Amino acid sequence: MLNLNNVKTIYLFFTKKLFKSKKTKFFILFSFFPLIIFLLVNGIKAVNHSSPLEGSVFFARGGMSFFFQLYIQLVSLLFGGSVLGDEIESKTLIYLQASPASKLSVLTGKFLSYFTVSFSSFFLGSTSLYVVTNFNNIFDPGSMKTLAQLEFAGFLSILAYSSFFMMLGALLKKSTILGVFFIFGWEGLAQILPGAAQKMTIIYYMTSIIPIELPRGRGPFNFWVERLPYFEAVLMLLFISTLFFAATAYIFYRKEYVLADHS
Amino acid sequence: MEIVVKGENLSKWYGNVQGISEISLGIGKGIQGILGPNGAGKSTFLKILTGQLKPNIGNIKIFGEPVFNNNKLFSDIGYCPEYDAFYRDVTGWEFILFKARLFGYSEKEAIKRAEAALENIGLTENKNRLISKYSMGMRQRLKFASAIINDSKLIVLDEPLRGVDPLWRIRIIKMLKEFEKEGRTVIVSSHILSEIESMTNNVILIHQGKVFAHGDIQEIRNLIDSHPHKISVVCDKPRLLAQNLVPYDFILNIQLKDKEDKIILETDKRDMFFDNLMKIIAGSEIDISEISSPDDNLQSVFDYLIDR
């Protein structure tokens, strides 16, 4: 079953590989997008002698909206969906399948690796933004607590989204399309549907643990809804992560992947 | 013969497309060639053999154990897949070391084995280059190195010589023969007859998902009774030999090549021919210097089997 040595070997190999990849470099750069916008706008304002953007307000509104309503979903989709998806598409899965490492070890090692990289890029971007936008009171206990809560919310959200997209990647060939529909279609639409529809999204639980009020949904679905109690939302995100990880493990164990034309 | 791989009634479909059909076979130690044209079902068989696919019907065992989802079994199996597929952003060294570590070796042992494997296939100088910068032949050799890194009892190689330069072909074939001497099992597939022929006489011919023949080339040849065997005899009295052979009904055709002191004949009963040839030689004092079978190679057997 789970062999920790194999998990470690797989984790280290893929983490190193991922940090060298263009995709990771892009996402790390992308995580600085709000920071660049903040610096750019304040630069222009300084030139025009107008009052600068309030750092803490930009961090809470613009920055966190970017991270929690776009970045986390995208990074989870493109990394989580690649845990098995890339192996299948590039036909490298065979190197892991025909090895003494169990499928559970392979999945655990790879998932942890992809999660590490996704969360690191989020952490780097959000923390940098916090440091710059709260430069005058970086060590203010209140702000520090908010930052820690945001990082924790990001941690759980990436965990939940990644495990969901990983399952889609294990199940379907073109999982990214379905993932995009889930993020930009269903998660918004579900907020205005009656009944328990919004509970069948991840964003519902995620926004319940963010210590900052963010608009729920996206675009035309952008409005406010009630939050779930904090610990209930935390437990739900952990449950979602575990459920989809277990589902992926089951699919990976049972499914056979036809990697090429049969000859 | 100790059976290493045993397949029973293996059938596999991809939707409505048949991959292999009712393949039953046993493979023992030594080099086993799997031969067939592209699309014959070789790779499907090897994918079932290496646990990538489950047969729809039948079962396969290696060392007496089922294969699918039996990862412990792969401690004793080395596999070189057909795909030219590698991880991007990874060097040859990182890849081979990763493979060694997956086999459970300590870091020190893994490094030792990775270095030895790269040395064996001549990639030491290029080990720190990204695999994406390797030539196809180098990538192929790297895959081969990853298949032999654990001294496995069973090595499965799917088209291992594709894209490999002639010098390394010879070296790899030599290595395979050494593995055979060590008592290991090597299963190697190819659609190129000369490749297989240079490695082994023991072949499985697969075509349209079925095993057409399995065994020694000569034994396979003998199975095909209705297919005429061409035999060339060089002797001092070719005309006299031809005269003596004409009356026999197992002789189908005789060509006389006076200039070369040779006759080329076709027979559908090879054993009977050789029995009688001895009698003729003894009775007419013909001195035979050479007997050969010009069509006794894989190509002719294979062509015949496919056309049959």
Interface residues (C-beta under 8 A of the other chain):
Chain A: N5 N6 T9 I10 F13 K16 K17 K20 S21 S90 K91 T92 I94 Y95 L96 Q97 A98 S99 P100 A101 S102 K103 Y253 E256 Y257 V258 L259 A260 H262 S263
Chain B: Y14 V17 G19 N38 G39 A40 G41 K42 S43 T44 K47 T50 G51 Q52 L53 K54 F68 N69 N71 K72 F74 S75 I77 Y79 P81 E82 Y83 A85 F86 Y87 R88 D89 V90 E94 F98 K99 R101 L102 F103 G104 S146
